[in-house]
Amino acid sequence: MGRSVLPGGPSGSGSGPSEPLPPFPAELRTLALAALDRVAGGLWGLAVVWDEAVYGPKWRRGIVRLRDVLDPPLPPQREVLFAL
């Protein structure tokens, strides 16, 4: 199986689609982020188990990566649009 490729680059997991996924509609990104926040928020057993596991930090880095793919940070503004 090929490397998994999410919008924004390969995930490195070795499973999943072999081709880049099309852009997700904004409403699906919002739903996916809400679901990700609920699962990784610490109140669910999954987050507690992973946080206590040896690979917990790697799992958390994967969550951060997913968030960056679903809701990429805004690039820094390079020019001033108006002076205050």
PAROPA-263345 format. One record per residue: residue in three letters; x, y, z of N, C-alpha, C, O in turn; residue number from 1. Coordinates in pm, whole numbers. Last residue first. Example, Ala and Ser with C-alpha at 12.3 -4.5 7.8 and 13.67 -1.06 7.14 Angstrom:
<recs>
+-----+--------+---------+--------+---------+----------+--------+--------+---------+--------+--------+---------+--------+-----+
:  aa : n.east : n.north :   n.up : ca.east : ca.north :  ca.up : c.east : c.north :   c.up : o.east : o.north :   o.up :   i :
+-----+--------+---------+--------+---------+----------+--------+--------+---------+--------+--------+---------+--------+-----+
: ser :   1285 :    -225 :    708 :    1367 :     -106 :    714 :   1290 :       3 :    787 :   1341 :     114 :    804 :   2 :
: ala :   1319 :    -569 :    780 :    1230 :     -450 :    780 :   1320 :    -330 :    780 :   1424 :    -332 :    846 :   1 :
+-----+--------+---------+--------+---------+----------+--------+--------+---------+--------+--------+---------+--------+-----+
</recs>
This chain:
<recs>
+-----+--------+---------+--------+---------+----------+--------+--------+---------+--------+--------+---------+--------+-----+
:  aa : n.east : n.north :   n.up : ca.east : ca.north :  ca.up : c.east : c.north :   c.up : o.east : o.north :   o.up :   i :
+-----+--------+---------+--------+---------+----------+--------+--------+---------+--------+--------+---------+--------+-----+
: leu :   -228 :    5293 :   1150 :    -319 :     5335 :   1256 :   -279 :    5468 :   1313 :   -345 :    5518 :   1404 :  84 :
: ala :   -223 :    5238 :    799 :    -155 :     5281 :    922 :   -257 :    5325 :   1024 :   -359 :    5385 :    991 :  83 :
: phe :   -304 :    4942 :    614 :    -330 :     5083 :    648 :   -260 :    5114 :    780 :   -240 :    5025 :    863 :  82 :
: leu :   -172 :    4710 :    552 :    -281 :     4754 :    464 :   -317 :    4900 :    490 :   -356 :    4972 :    398 :  81 :
: val :    158 :    4619 :    539 :      59 :     4691 :    617 :    -47 :    4743 :    521 :    -17 :    4810 :    423 :  80 :
: glu :    257 :    4291 :    444 :     250 :     4435 :    419 :    140 :    4497 :    504 :     41 :    4431 :    536 :  79 :
: arg :    247 :    4033 :    537 :     377 :     4092 :    505 :    372 :    4242 :    481 :    473 :    4311 :    496 :  78 :
: gln :    106 :    3824 :    775 :      81 :     3935 :    684 :    213 :    4008 :    662 :    282 :    4042 :    758 :  77 :
: pro :    166 :    3473 :    784 :     187 :     3608 :    838 :    163 :    3713 :    732 :    196 :    3695 :    615 :  76 :
: pro :   -110 :    3252 :    704 :      28 :     3299 :    683 :     45 :    3438 :    741 :    -52 :    3514 :    748 :  75 :
: leu :   -304 :    3077 :    944 :    -296 :     3186 :    846 :   -151 :    3228 :    828 :    -76 :    3237 :    926 :  74 :
: pro :   -294 :    2719 :    967 :    -272 :     2853 :   1023 :   -262 :    2957 :    912 :   -218 :    2928 :    801 :  73 :
: pro :   -561 :    2508 :    844 :    -423 :     2557 :    839 :   -409 :    2695 :    900 :   -498 :    2779 :    888 :  72 :
: asp :   -745 :    2285 :    937 :    -758 :     2429 :    965 :   -620 :    2492 :    965 :   -566 :    2525 :   1070 :  71 :
: leu :   -669 :    2032 :    850 :    -811 :     2071 :    845 :   -831 :    2221 :    861 :   -924 :    2277 :    804 :  70 :
: val :   -394 :    2035 :    892 :    -446 :     2003 :    759 :   -590 :    2052 :    745 :   -627 :    2106 :    641 :  69 :
: asp :   -378 :    2095 :   1163 :    -314 :     2185 :   1066 :   -362 :    2160 :    924 :   -371 :    2253 :    844 :  68 :
: arg :   -507 :    1871 :   1270 :    -567 :     2004 :   1286 :   -509 :    2102 :   1185 :   -582 :    2184 :   1129 :  67 :
: leu :   -318 :    1675 :   1201 :    -454 :     1670 :   1144 :   -522 :    1806 :   1155 :   -586 :    1851 :   1060 :  66 :
: arg :   -107 :    1762 :   1365 :     -91 :     1759 :   1218 :   -227 :    1756 :   1149 :   -249 :    1827 :   1050 :  65 :
: val :   -218 :    1720 :   1617 :    -179 :     1856 :   1577 :   -167 :    1864 :   1425 :   -212 :    1961 :   1364 :  64 :
: ile :   -239 :    1441 :   1605 :    -359 :     1523 :   1621 :   -332 :    1666 :   1577 :   -413 :    1727 :   1508 :  63 :
: gly :     31 :    1373 :   1590 :     -59 :     1339 :   1479 :   -187 :    1420 :   1484 :   -239 :    1462 :   1381 :  62 :
: arg :    113 :    1455 :   1842 :     169 :     1523 :   1723 :     83 :    1495 :   1600 :     64 :    1582 :   1516 :  61 :
: arg :    -31 :    1267 :   1994 :     -65 :     1409 :   2004 :     -9 :    1488 :   1886 :    -75 :    1578 :   1835 :  60 :
: trp :    107 :    1035 :   1919 :     -36 :     1047 :   1889 :    -77 :    1194 :   1892 :   -150 :    1240 :   1805 :  59 :
: lys :    355 :    1093 :   2027 :     344 :     1077 :   1881 :    198 :    1091 :   1839 :    168 :    1151 :   1735 :  58 :
: pro :    293 :    1095 :   2302 :     339 :     1217 :   2236 :    330 :    1209 :   2083 :    299 :    1309 :   2018 :  57 :
: gly :    207 :     815 :   2332 :     117 :      929 :   2351 :    165 :    1057 :   2285 :     86 :    1123 :   2217 :  56 :
: tyr :    348 :     583 :   2328 :     338 :      657 :   2203 :    243 :     776 :   2212 :    204 :     831 :   2109 :  55 :
: val :    309 :     493 :   2588 :     444 :      526 :   2543 :    439 :     613 :   2418 :    519 :     706 :   2404 :  54 :
: ala :      9 :     637 :   2735 :      84 :      535 :   2660 :    222 :     587 :   2620 :    248 :     707 :   2618 :  53 :
: glu :   -138 :     839 :   2840 :     -63 :      756 :   2935 :     26 :     654 :   2865 :    110 :     590 :   2930 :  52 :
: asp :   -264 :     942 :   2618 :    -176 :     1030 :   2694 :    -90 :     952 :   2793 :     21 :     996 :   2826 :  51 :
: trp :   -424 :     725 :   2541 :    -309 :      764 :   2459 :   -212 :     853 :   2536 :    -91 :     840 :   2521 :  50 :
: val :   -614 :     725 :   2752 :    -530 :      607 :   2726 :   -407 :     646 :   2646 :   -296 :     603 :   2680 :  49 :
: val :   -729 :     980 :   2718 :    -663 :      944 :   2844 :   -568 :     827 :   2823 :   -455 :     830 :   2871 :  48 :
: ala :   -841 :     961 :   2463 :    -734 :     1059 :   2488 :   -659 :    1024 :   2616 :   -536 :    1038 :   2621 :  47 :
: leu :  -1031 :     756 :   2510 :    -926 :      743 :   2409 :   -810 :     837 :   2436 :   -694 :     796 :   2432 :  46 :
: gly :  -1217 :     849 :   2697 :   -1120 :      747 :   2735 :  -1005 :     734 :   2637 :   -892 :     705 :   2677 :  45 :
: trp :  -1261 :    1202 :   2691 :   -1293 :     1070 :   2641 :  -1182 :     974 :   2682 :  -1067 :    1014 :   2699 :  44 :
: leu :  -1147 :    1433 :   2773 :   -1260 :     1383 :   2850 :  -1300 :    1242 :   2808 :  -1366 :    1171 :   2883 :  43 :
: gly :   -946 :    1504 :   2595 :    -908 :     1457 :   2727 :  -1023 :    1403 :   2809 :   -999 :    1334 :   2908 :  42 :
: gly :   -983 :    1580 :   2327 :    -999 :     1678 :   2433 :   -966 :    1632 :   2573 :   -958 :    1715 :   2663 :  41 :
: ala :   -988 :    1416 :   2112 :    -855 :     1447 :   2167 :   -863 :    1540 :   2288 :   -760 :    1575 :   2346 :  40 :
: val :  -1264 :    1406 :   2056 :   -1188 :     1283 :   2080 :  -1057 :    1311 :   2151 :  -1019 :    1237 :   2242 :  39 :
: arg :  -1331 :    1676 :   2022 :   -1400 :     1595 :   2122 :  -1320 :    1470 :   2156 :  -1310 :    1433 :   2273 :  38 :
: asp :  -1160 :    1756 :   1814 :   -1150 :     1821 :   1944 :  -1218 :    1738 :   2054 :  -1168 :    1732 :   2166 :  37 :
: leu :  -1262 :    1594 :   1607 :   -1124 :     1577 :   1651 :  -1105 :    1638 :   1791 :  -1039 :    1579 :   1876 :  36 :
: ala :  -1517 :    1707 :   1578 :   -1502 :     1568 :   1617 :  -1363 :    1541 :   1672 :  -1348 :    1472 :   1773 :  35 :
: ala :  -1446 :    1967 :   1496 :   -1526 :     1948 :   1618 :  -1513 :    1805 :   1668 :  -1499 :    1783 :   1789 :  34 :
: leu :  -1311 :    1908 :   1256 :   -1239 :     1971 :   1367 :  -1314 :    1954 :   1499 :  -1252 :    1928 :   1602 :  33 :
: ala :  -1525 :    1804 :   1107 :   -1410 :     1719 :   1137 :  -1330 :    1777 :   1253 :  -1286 :    1702 :   1340 :  32 :
: leu :  -1693 :    2030 :   1085 :   -1740 :     1909 :   1153 :  -1624 :    1819 :   1195 :  -1624 :    1764 :   1305 :  31 :
: thr :  -1520 :    2198 :    939 :   -1571 :     2240 :   1069 :  -1618 :    2119 :   1149 :  -1588 :    2108 :   1268 :  30 :
: arg :  -1487 :    2049 :    704 :   -1370 :     2080 :    787 :  -1415 :    2117 :    928 :  -1355 :    2073 :   1026 :  29 :
: leu :  -1746 :    2058 :    605 :   -1691 :     1929 :    647 :  -1567 :    1949 :    735 :  -1545 :    1873 :    830 :  28 :
: glu :  -1768 :    2329 :    545 :   -1859 :     2272 :    645 :  -1811 :    2135 :    694 :  -1832 :    2098 :    809 :  27 :
: ala :  -1572 :    2362 :    342 :   -1555 :     2426 :    472 :  -1644 :    2363 :    579 :  -1600 :    2346 :    693 :  26 :
: pro :  -1484 :    2061 :    164 :   -1568 :     2179 :    181 :  -1555 :    2232 :    324 :  -1530 :    2156 :    417 :  25 :
: phe :  -1146 :    1969 :     98 :   -1270 :     1944 :    171 :  -1352 :    2071 :    178 :  -1296 :    2180 :    195 :  24 :
: pro :   -981 :    1903 :   -211 :   -1008 :     1994 :    -99 :  -1143 :    1961 :    -34 :  -1241 :    1930 :   -102 :  23 :
: pro :   -908 :    1549 :   -264 :    -954 :     1681 :   -310 :   -977 :    1772 :   -189 :   -991 :    1723 :    -77 :  22 :
: leu :   -604 :    1386 :   -163 :    -748 :     1401 :   -156 :   -788 :    1538 :   -209 :   -710 :    1633 :   -200 :  21 :
: pro :   -342 :    1237 :   -355 :    -393 :     1348 :   -272 :   -545 :    1354 :   -277 :   -607 :    1330 :   -381 :  20 :
: glu :   -324 :     876 :   -351 :    -330 :     1003 :   -424 :   -380 :    1112 :   -330 :   -453 :    1083 :   -235 :  19 :
: ser :   -352 :     662 :   -189 :    -220 :      682 :   -248 :   -212 :     812 :   -327 :   -103 :     854 :   -365 :  18 :
: pro :   -521 :     657 :    127 :    -519 :      681 :    -17 :   -377 :     706 :    -68 :   -294 :     765 :      1 :  17 :
: gly :   -383 :     425 :    373 :    -474 :      529 :    328 :   -461 :     550 :    178 :   -398 :     470 :    109 :  16 :
: ser :    -65 :     391 :    529 :    -196 :      339 :    493 :   -285 :     456 :    452 :   -262 :     570 :    491 :  15 :
: gly :    167 :     517 :    601 :     179 :      398 :    516 :     45 :     336 :    481 :     42 :     236 :    409 :  14 :
: ser :    193 :     749 :    743 :     143 :      633 :    814 :    156 :     506 :    732 :    155 :     396 :    789 :  13 :
: gly :    264 :     988 :    627 :     371 :      900 :    669 :    323 :     774 :    737 :    406 :     697 :    786 :  12 :
: ser :    105 :    1178 :    516 :      95 :     1161 :    660 :    204 :    1070 :    713 :    234 :    1074 :    832 :  11 :
: pro :    197 :    1422 :    269 :     186 :     1284 :    314 :    180 :    1276 :    466 :    242 :    1356 :    536 :  10 :
: gly :     -7 :    1724 :    224 :     114 :     1643 :    221 :     93 :    1504 :    276 :    -15 :    1472 :    325 :   9 :
: gly :   -235 :    1873 :    191 :    -125 :     1934 :    264 :     -1 :    1849 :    269 :    104 :    1897 :    314 :   8 :
: pro :   -471 :    1630 :    222 :    -447 :     1763 :    169 :   -337 :    1829 :    253 :   -350 :    1837 :    375 :   7 :
: leu :   -275 :    1327 :    263 :    -385 :     1415 :    300 :   -366 :    1547 :    229 :   -256 :    1574 :    179 :   6 :
: val :   -178 :    1019 :    174 :    -160 :     1158 :    135 :   -287 :    1235 :    169 :   -393 :    1211 :    111 :   5 :
: ser :      5 :     740 :    275 :    -119 :      814 :    289 :    -92 :     960 :    254 :      6 :    1018 :    300 :   4 :
: arg :    193 :     546 :     45 :     189 :      641 :    157 :     56 :     714 :    157 :      2 :     746 :     51 :   3 :
: gly :     47 :     231 :    -69 :     127 :      352 :    -79 :    116 :     439 :     45 :     40 :     410 :    137 :   2 :
: met :     83 :    -117 :      0 :       0 :        0 :      0 :     88 :     124 :      0 :    195 :     124 :     62 :   1 :
+-----+--------+---------+--------+---------+----------+--------+--------+---------+--------+--------+---------+--------+-----+
</recs>
